[in-house]
Amino acid sequence: MAESQASGTQARHPIVVPSRSDELLRTLTEPVGGPLGKRTSPGITNPGFFTVERVLVLIAAVSALLAIMTKSHCRTAGWVSPDQESTVCWSAFPNSFVDEHLGTLTPFFSEGSPFSHPVLAGWIAGITAWLTRGAGDGAFRQLAFFDLNAALIAVAWIVTVVVVARTAGRRVWDAAIVAASPVLIMMAYVSWDFWAAALVGAGMYLFARKQTLWAGAFFGVAALAAPYPIFILLALVFLGIRTGHLAKMLEMVAAAAIAWLLVVAPIMATNPPAFPDYLKKLIAAGPTESSIYGGLNLIAERMGWPALDVGATNAISGILLLLLAAGLLAVALYAPRPPRVAQLAFVAAAGFMVLNKGAEPWHAVWLVPLLALAMPRWRPVLVWQAAILAHFVALMLFRSKVLGDISNQHAIDTPYFLIAAVMGALATWIMFGLVVRDIFAPEYDVVRRAGVSDPQGGVLLLPREEAASGPSTVGAPPVNKAEVP
């Protein structure tokens, strides 16, 4: 028995303790006794019931409940404009249920369905609307539809936290960035966008485990929830060129395409015009207020200048996205060391979020799991989230001004919204720049600082790098005493 316990202990690896290694958390823990003592051995000693993953799940569960509380006013009073905007409890779920006739039409499958969200959101909305058919009609069914979608996202949130913890290797506590994210608390239940983040998180985990085909399948399905996984796939192809694993990356892209087709095929077989019509509407749609193009149009409207039309917007955004792809290629090929997978994936997603003509503040949910893996430093992450939340609140108050004649106490005018939108975009660009800096100056990268090559590198790791990363996808190299016990 003693020998088996000893072998079990030897199989463990030390983990990074954030209260020791992160300056902000080290300061914040002072009221509760300060950082964890140097004589403890997290990851080696048996913690009993309260393992790191279980604590993270508890944190995520509490955050999911807090997220429901942010919608409590609308759950009680109903989702009516401009009240839902002025109280910042707006959500696409109940509004889509009414506006897009989800009680009678199945998105993409019913002829004439006006559903304006991505294909995967259509699948989820159709299934959840069908499941709530026993709730009657009207406001009660609308509430049941919101609650069911929120509950599913809460489950996906908790699973994503566990997946990020297992993908992060020794830095398992970095998943707390996802578990306790203010952005997720305020915006996880605003739209179906978190499904893309959850699927990408699962894809990153599978990629780290060298399950590249399954990773590609998850990325392919995620691309039907939001387009940014396409740029993540591009980033991985570029890394494959750098490391000599292009064939495996192309196999992954093929798996993504097959998974994408398997989800779209039933729609094409049942209602062939539905998907092409969705793409046409997407191309013909004008820019959102929160995009750089929509912001310019708001300024133009106020100043009496000509606005960007849809054609110009599509052309400019297309050119900028092509430049983003070229930048990803340059970073992948010319950085001193191959960028970590999570770093380049974050750069791809963040760049797409800001340059996309349909940008919304709640698209920040895409970035939270990637940021926890790419740059797990609490101070900049929290400052970024504060700027995003300011943008979201400003958007809601701005819409309440546009939609209804209400007091200035519950609404803001165009200049104030634009200031908040610019702050949110600048904060995202700053995070983008910090991650690029970490790529070109690895001494700033808190993950590589401990001697780990790339916990998410998977098949892209060279043999000597894989050896430096230890027996699992995480790695167990010689460690920095300042960061791990």
C-alpha positions as CSV (number, residue, x, y, z in Angstrom):
1,M,0.0,0.0,0.0
2,A,2.8,2.4,0.9
3,E,4.6,1.6,-2.4
4,S,1.4,2.3,-4.4
5,Q,0.9,5.6,-2.6
6,A,4.5,6.6,-3.2
7,S,4.2,5.8,-6.9
8,G,0.9,7.8,-7.1
9,T,2.7,10.8,-5.5
10,Q,5.6,10.5,-7.8
11,A,3.2,10.6,-10.8
12,R,2.0,14.0,-9.7
13,H,3.5,17.2,-10.9
14,P,3.7,20.6,-9.1
15,I,1.3,23.3,-10.3
16,V,1.6,27.0,-10.6
17,V,0.1,28.9,-7.6
18,P,-1.4,32.2,-8.8
19,S,-1.2,33.8,-5.4
20,R,2.5,33.3,-5.5
21,S,3.2,34.1,-9.2
22,D,0.7,36.8,-10.1
23,E,1.4,40.2,-8.6
24,L,-2.3,41.3,-8.5
25,L,-3.5,38.1,-6.9
26,R,-0.6,38.2,-4.4
27,T,-1.8,41.6,-3.3
28,L,-5.5,40.6,-3.2
29,T,-4.9,37.6,-1.0
30,E,-3.5,39.7,1.8
31,P,-6.9,40.2,3.6
32,V,-7.3,36.4,3.8
33,G,-3.8,35.6,4.9
34,G,-1.6,36.3,2.0
35,P,-0.2,34.0,-0.7
36,L,0.0,30.2,-0.2
37,G,3.0,29.3,2.0
38,K,6.3,28.0,0.5
39,R,6.1,24.8,2.4
40,T,3.0,23.5,0.7
41,S,3.2,21.4,-2.4
42,P,0.1,21.9,-4.6
43,G,-0.2,19.2,-7.3
44,I,1.9,16.8,-5.3
45,T,0.1,16.4,-2.0
46,N,-3.4,15.0,-2.0
47,P,-6.0,17.8,-1.5
48,G,-8.8,15.5,-0.5
49,F,-12.2,16.4,-1.9
50,F,-11.4,20.0,-2.9
51,T,-9.3,19.3,-5.9
52,V,-8.5,22.3,-8.2
53,E,-11.1,21.2,-10.8
54,R,-13.8,20.9,-8.2
55,V,-13.1,24.3,-6.8
56,L,-13.1,25.8,-10.3
57,V,-16.5,24.1,-11.0
58,L,-17.9,25.6,-7.8
59,I,-16.7,29.1,-8.8
60,A,-18.2,28.6,-12.3
61,A,-21.5,27.5,-10.9
62,V,-21.7,30.5,-8.6
63,S,-20.8,32.8,-11.6
64,A,-23.5,31.2,-13.7
65,L,-26.1,31.9,-10.9
66,L,-24.8,35.5,-10.7
67,A,-25.3,35.7,-14.5
68,I,-28.9,34.8,-14.1
69,M,-29.3,37.5,-11.5
70,T,-28.2,40.1,-14.0
71,K,-31.3,39.2,-16.0
72,S,-33.7,39.1,-13.1
73,H,-35.5,42.3,-13.9
74,C,-36.4,41.1,-17.4
75,R,-37.3,37.7,-16.1
76,T,-39.8,39.4,-13.9
77,A,-41.0,42.3,-16.0
78,G,-40.6,40.8,-19.4
79,W,-38.3,41.7,-22.3
80,V,-39.8,44.9,-23.6
81,S,-37.9,47.8,-25.2
82,P,-36.6,50.2,-24.2
83,D,-36.9,48.9,-20.6
84,Q,-34.7,45.8,-21.3
85,E,-32.0,48.0,-22.7
86,S,-32.1,50.7,-20.0
87,T,-31.9,48.0,-17.3
88,V,-29.1,46.2,-19.2
89,C,-30.9,42.8,-19.1
90,W,-31.4,42.5,-22.9
91,S,-30.8,39.0,-24.4
92,A,-31.1,37.7,-27.9
93,F,-32.9,34.5,-26.6
94,P,-36.3,35.8,-25.7
95,N,-36.3,38.6,-28.3
96,S,-35.5,36.0,-31.1
97,F,-38.2,33.8,-29.8
98,V,-40.8,36.5,-30.5
99,D,-39.3,38.3,-33.4
100,E,-38.3,35.2,-35.4
101,H,-41.5,33.2,-34.5
102,L,-39.7,30.3,-32.9
103,G,-42.9,29.1,-31.4
104,T,-44.2,28.2,-34.9
105,L,-41.1,28.2,-37.2
106,T,-37.9,26.0,-36.9
107,P,-34.9,28.1,-37.9
108,F,-33.4,27.1,-41.3
109,F,-35.8,24.2,-41.6
110,S,-39.1,25.9,-41.9
111,E,-39.7,27.7,-45.2
112,G,-39.7,31.5,-44.7
113,S,-38.0,31.3,-41.3
114,P,-36.5,34.8,-40.7
115,F,-33.8,33.5,-38.3
116,S,-30.8,35.9,-38.5
117,H,-28.3,34.1,-36.2
118,P,-25.7,31.5,-37.3
119,V,-26.6,28.0,-38.2
120,L,-25.6,26.3,-35.0
121,A,-27.6,28.9,-33.0
122,G,-30.5,27.9,-35.3
123,W,-30.1,24.2,-34.4
124,I,-30.0,25.1,-30.7
125,A,-32.9,27.5,-30.9
126,G,-35.0,25.1,-32.8
127,I,-34.4,22.2,-30.3
128,T,-35.0,24.4,-27.2
129,A,-38.1,25.9,-28.7
130,W,-39.5,22.4,-29.3
131,L,-38.6,21.4,-25.8
132,T,-40.6,24.3,-24.4
133,R,-43.7,23.6,-26.4
134,G,-45.4,22.3,-23.2
135,A,-45.0,25.7,-21.5
136,G,-48.0,27.2,-23.3
137,D,-47.7,30.4,-25.3
138,G,-46.8,33.9,-24.7
139,A,-44.6,35.3,-22.0
140,F,-44.4,32.1,-20.0
141,R,-43.0,30.1,-22.9
142,Q,-40.6,33.0,-23.8
143,L,-39.3,32.8,-20.2
144,A,-39.0,29.0,-20.4
145,F,-37.1,29.4,-23.7
146,F,-34.6,31.9,-22.1
147,D,-34.1,29.7,-19.0
148,L,-33.5,26.6,-21.0
149,N,-30.9,28.3,-23.2
150,A,-29.3,29.9,-20.2
151,A,-29.1,26.5,-18.4
152,L,-27.5,24.9,-21.4
153,I,-24.9,27.7,-21.6
154,A,-24.3,27.3,-17.8
155,V,-23.4,23.7,-18.4
156,A,-21.2,24.5,-21.3
157,W,-19.5,27.2,-19.2
158,I,-18.7,24.7,-16.4
159,V,-17.5,22.1,-18.9
160,T,-15.3,24.8,-20.6
161,V,-13.7,25.7,-17.3
162,V,-12.7,22.0,-16.8
163,V,-11.5,21.7,-20.3
164,V,-9.4,24.9,-20.0
165,A,-7.9,23.7,-16.7
166,R,-6.9,20.4,-18.3
167,T,-5.5,22.2,-21.4
168,A,-3.5,24.7,-19.3
169,G,-1.2,22.0,-17.8
170,R,0.5,23.0,-14.6
171,R,-1.3,26.3,-14.7
172,V,-4.7,24.8,-13.9
173,W,-5.7,27.7,-11.8
174,D,-5.7,29.9,-14.9
175,A,-9.1,28.4,-15.7
176,A,-10.4,30.7,-12.9
177,I,-10.2,33.5,-15.5
178,V,-13.0,31.7,-17.3
179,A,-14.8,30.5,-14.1
180,A,-15.0,34.0,-12.5
181,S,-15.1,36.1,-15.7
182,P,-17.0,39.4,-15.3
183,V,-17.5,39.4,-19.0
184,L,-19.2,36.0,-18.9
185,I,-21.3,36.9,-15.8
186,M,-22.7,39.9,-17.7
187,M,-22.8,38.5,-21.3
188,A,-22.8,34.7,-21.3
189,Y,-26.6,34.7,-21.6
190,V,-26.9,37.6,-24.1
191,S,-26.5,35.4,-27.2
192,W,-25.6,32.0,-28.5
193,D,-21.9,33.1,-29.0
194,F,-20.6,31.2,-26.0
195,W,-21.2,27.9,-27.9
196,A,-18.5,28.9,-30.3
197,A,-16.1,29.6,-27.3
198,A,-17.0,26.3,-25.7
199,L,-16.4,24.3,-28.9
200,V,-13.1,26.1,-29.6
201,G,-12.0,25.4,-26.0
202,A,-12.8,21.7,-26.6
203,G,-10.9,21.8,-29.9
204,M,-7.9,23.3,-28.2
205,Y,-7.9,20.5,-25.6
206,L,-8.1,17.8,-28.3
207,F,-5.4,19.5,-30.3
208,A,-3.1,19.5,-27.2
209,R,-3.9,15.8,-26.8
210,K,-2.8,15.2,-30.4
211,Q,-6.3,14.4,-31.5
212,T,-6.0,16.7,-34.5
213,L,-8.9,15.2,-36.5
214,W,-11.3,15.5,-33.6
215,A,-10.0,19.0,-32.9
216,G,-10.7,19.9,-36.5
217,A,-14.2,18.6,-36.2
218,F,-14.9,20.8,-33.2
219,F,-13.4,23.8,-34.9
220,G,-15.6,23.1,-37.9
221,V,-18.8,23.0,-35.9
222,A,-17.7,26.1,-33.9
223,A,-17.4,28.0,-37.2
224,L,-21.1,27.5,-37.6
225,A,-21.6,29.3,-34.3
226,A,-19.2,32.2,-35.2
227,P,-16.8,32.7,-38.1
228,Y,-13.6,33.3,-36.0
229,P,-12.6,29.6,-35.8
230,I,-11.8,29.8,-39.5
231,F,-9.0,32.2,-38.6
232,I,-7.8,29.9,-35.8
233,L,-7.6,27.1,-38.4
234,L,-5.6,29.4,-40.6
235,A,-3.2,30.1,-37.7
236,L,-2.7,26.4,-37.1
237,V,-2.0,25.8,-40.7
238,F,0.7,28.6,-40.6
239,L,2.2,27.0,-37.5
240,G,2.2,23.7,-39.4
241,I,4.2,25.3,-42.1
242,R,6.7,26.7,-39.5
243,T,7.1,23.3,-37.7
244,G,7.0,21.0,-40.7
245,H,3.6,19.5,-39.9
246,L,1.6,21.0,-42.7
247,A,0.1,17.7,-43.8
248,K,-1.4,17.0,-40.4
249,M,-2.8,20.5,-40.3
250,L,-4.4,20.1,-43.7
251,E,-5.9,16.8,-42.4
252,M,-7.4,18.8,-39.5
253,V,-8.8,21.4,-41.9
254,A,-10.4,18.5,-43.9
255,A,-12.0,17.2,-40.7
256,A,-13.3,20.6,-40.0
257,A,-14.9,20.9,-43.4
258,I,-16.5,17.5,-43.1
259,A,-18.0,18.3,-39.7
260,W,-19.2,21.7,-41.1
261,L,-20.9,19.9,-43.9
262,L,-22.5,17.3,-41.7
263,V,-24.3,20.1,-39.7
264,V,-25.3,22.1,-42.8
265,A,-26.3,19.1,-44.9
266,P,-29.7,18.4,-43.2
267,I,-30.7,22.0,-43.8
268,M,-29.7,21.9,-47.5
269,A,-31.6,18.7,-47.9
270,T,-34.7,19.9,-46.1
271,N,-34.9,23.5,-47.1
272,P,-32.2,24.3,-49.8
273,P,-32.7,28.1,-50.1
274,A,-32.3,28.6,-46.3
275,F,-28.5,28.6,-46.0
276,P,-27.8,30.6,-49.2
277,D,-30.4,33.1,-48.1
278,Y,-28.7,33.4,-44.7
279,L,-25.3,34.1,-46.4
280,K,-26.9,36.7,-48.7
281,K,-28.5,38.5,-45.7
282,L,-25.1,38.4,-43.9
283,I,-23.3,40.0,-46.8
284,A,-26.1,42.6,-47.3
285,A,-26.3,43.5,-43.6
286,G,-24.9,46.9,-42.6
287,P,-22.3,47.3,-39.9
288,T,-23.3,47.2,-36.3
289,E,-23.0,50.3,-34.1
290,S,-20.1,48.7,-32.2
291,S,-18.0,48.0,-35.2
292,I,-15.4,50.4,-36.4
293,Y,-17.5,50.9,-39.6
294,G,-20.7,51.5,-37.7
295,G,-18.8,54.0,-35.4
296,L,-17.6,55.9,-38.4
297,N,-21.2,56.0,-39.7
298,L,-22.5,57.4,-36.4
299,I,-19.8,60.1,-36.6
300,A,-20.7,60.8,-40.2
301,E,-24.4,61.1,-39.4
302,R,-23.7,63.5,-36.6
303,M,-21.4,65.6,-38.7
304,G,-23.5,65.5,-41.9
305,W,-20.9,63.6,-43.8
306,P,-21.6,60.7,-46.3
307,A,-21.8,57.3,-44.6
308,L,-20.1,54.1,-45.6
309,D,-22.5,52.0,-47.6
310,V,-22.7,48.2,-47.4
311,G,-20.5,47.7,-50.4
312,A,-17.7,49.9,-49.1
313,T,-18.0,48.3,-45.6
314,N,-17.7,44.8,-47.1
315,A,-14.7,45.8,-49.2
316,I,-12.8,47.5,-46.4
317,S,-13.5,44.8,-43.8
318,G,-12.6,42.1,-46.3
319,I,-9.2,43.8,-47.0
320,L,-8.5,44.2,-43.3
321,L,-9.3,40.6,-42.6
322,L,-7.0,39.6,-45.4
323,L,-4.3,41.7,-43.8
324,L,-5.0,40.0,-40.5
325,A,-4.4,36.6,-42.2
326,A,-1.2,37.9,-43.7
327,G,-0.1,39.1,-40.2
328,L,-0.8,35.7,-38.7
329,L,1.4,34.1,-41.4
330,A,4.2,36.6,-40.7
331,V,4.0,36.1,-36.9
332,A,3.9,32.3,-37.3
333,L,6.9,32.2,-39.6
334,Y,9.1,34.9,-38.3
335,A,8.8,34.9,-34.6
336,P,12.1,33.9,-32.8
337,R,10.3,30.7,-31.6
338,P,7.2,29.2,-32.9
339,P,4.3,31.0,-31.2
340,R,2.3,29.0,-28.7
341,V,-0.9,27.6,-30.2
342,A,-3.1,29.6,-27.7
343,Q,-1.2,32.8,-28.4
344,L,-1.7,32.7,-32.1
345,A,-5.3,31.5,-31.7
346,F,-6.0,34.5,-29.5
347,V,-4.4,36.9,-31.9
348,A,-6.6,35.5,-34.7
349,A,-9.8,35.7,-32.7
350,A,-9.2,39.1,-31.3
351,G,-8.2,40.5,-34.7
352,F,-11.4,39.1,-36.2
353,M,-13.5,40.4,-33.3
354,V,-12.4,44.0,-33.9
355,L,-12.3,44.0,-37.7
356,N,-15.6,42.2,-38.3
357,K,-18.4,44.4,-39.5
358,G,-20.8,42.7,-37.2
359,A,-18.7,43.3,-34.1
360,E,-20.6,43.3,-30.8
361,P,-19.3,43.7,-27.2
362,W,-20.6,40.2,-26.2
363,H,-18.3,38.7,-28.8
364,A,-15.7,39.1,-26.1
365,V,-16.9,35.8,-24.7
366,W,-15.0,34.2,-27.6
367,L,-11.8,35.5,-26.2
368,V,-12.0,34.6,-22.5
369,P,-11.0,30.9,-22.7
370,L,-8.3,31.7,-25.3
371,L,-7.0,34.5,-23.1
372,A,-6.8,32.2,-20.1
373,L,-4.4,30.1,-22.1
374,A,-2.6,32.8,-24.1
375,M,-1.8,35.4,-21.4
376,P,-2.9,34.4,-17.9
377,R,-2.1,37.6,-16.2
378,W,-4.9,38.8,-14.0
379,R,-4.3,42.6,-14.0
380,P,-4.5,43.2,-17.8
381,V,-7.2,40.6,-18.2
382,L,-9.4,42.4,-15.6
383,V,-8.7,45.8,-17.1
384,W,-9.7,44.5,-20.5
385,Q,-12.9,43.0,-19.2
386,A,-13.8,46.3,-17.4
387,A,-13.4,48.2,-20.8
388,I,-15.6,45.6,-22.5
389,L,-18.3,45.8,-19.9
390,A,-18.3,49.6,-20.1
391,H,-18.8,49.2,-23.9
392,F,-21.7,46.7,-23.4
393,V,-23.5,48.9,-20.8
394,A,-23.0,52.0,-23.0
395,L,-24.4,50.1,-26.0
396,M,-27.5,49.2,-24.0
397,L,-28.1,52.7,-22.8
398,F,-27.4,54.1,-26.3
399,R,-30.0,51.7,-27.8
400,S,-32.5,52.7,-25.1
401,K,-32.1,56.3,-26.2
402,V,-32.7,55.4,-29.8
403,L,-35.6,53.1,-29.1
404,G,-37.5,55.2,-26.6
405,D,-38.0,58.7,-25.2
406,I,-36.7,58.0,-21.7
407,S,-34.8,60.1,-19.2
408,N,-31.1,60.7,-19.6
409,Q,-30.7,58.8,-16.3
410,H,-31.3,55.6,-18.2
411,A,-29.8,56.5,-21.6
412,I,-26.8,58.1,-23.2
413,D,-26.2,60.0,-26.4
414,T,-23.9,59.1,-29.4
415,P,-20.6,60.7,-28.2
416,Y,-20.6,58.9,-24.9
417,F,-21.4,55.5,-26.6
418,L,-18.6,56.1,-29.1
419,I,-16.1,56.8,-26.3
420,A,-17.0,53.6,-24.6
421,A,-16.9,51.7,-27.9
422,V,-13.4,53.1,-28.7
423,M,-12.2,52.2,-25.1
424,G,-13.4,48.6,-25.7
425,A,-11.7,48.3,-29.1
426,L,-8.5,49.8,-27.8
427,A,-8.5,47.5,-24.8
428,T,-8.8,44.5,-27.2
429,W,-6.0,45.9,-29.4
430,I,-3.8,46.3,-26.3
431,M,-4.3,42.7,-25.3
432,F,-3.6,41.8,-29.0
433,G,-0.4,43.7,-28.8
434,L,0.7,42.3,-25.4
435,V,0.2,38.7,-26.7
436,V,2.2,39.6,-29.9
437,R,4.9,41.0,-27.6
438,D,5.0,37.8,-25.6
439,I,5.4,35.9,-28.9
440,F,8.4,37.9,-30.0
441,A,9.9,38.3,-26.4
442,P,9.2,35.0,-24.7
443,E,10.8,36.3,-21.5
444,Y,7.5,38.2,-20.9
445,D,5.4,35.0,-21.4
446,V,4.4,33.7,-18.0
447,V,3.8,30.2,-19.4
448,R,7.2,29.8,-21.1
449,R,8.9,31.6,-18.2
450,A,8.7,28.3,-16.2
451,G,10.6,26.4,-19.0
452,V,7.5,24.9,-20.7
453,S,7.6,25.0,-24.5
454,D,3.9,24.9,-25.3
455,P,1.3,23.0,-23.2
456,Q,-1.1,23.2,-26.2
457,G,1.4,22.4,-28.9
458,G,0.3,18.8,-29.6
459,V,1.7,17.4,-32.8
460,L,3.4,20.7,-33.6
461,L,6.0,20.2,-30.8
462,L,9.5,19.2,-31.9
463,P,10.8,16.0,-30.1
464,R,13.1,18.0,-27.9
465,E,10.2,20.5,-27.1
466,E,7.9,17.6,-26.3
467,A,10.5,16.2,-23.9
468,A,10.7,19.6,-22.3
469,S,6.9,19.6,-21.9
470,G,6.9,16.4,-19.8
471,P,4.9,13.2,-20.1
472,S,1.5,14.8,-20.8
473,T,0.2,17.6,-22.9
474,V,1.0,19.9,-20.1
475,G,4.6,19.4,-19.4
476,A,6.9,18.9,-16.4
477,P,10.2,20.7,-17.1
478,P,12.6,22.2,-14.6
479,V,10.5,24.9,-13.0
480,N,10.9,28.5,-11.8
481,K,10.9,28.5,-8.0
482,A,9.2,31.9,-8.1
483,E,6.2,30.4,-9.8
484,V,5.7,26.9,-8.6
485,P,6.4,25.1,-5.3
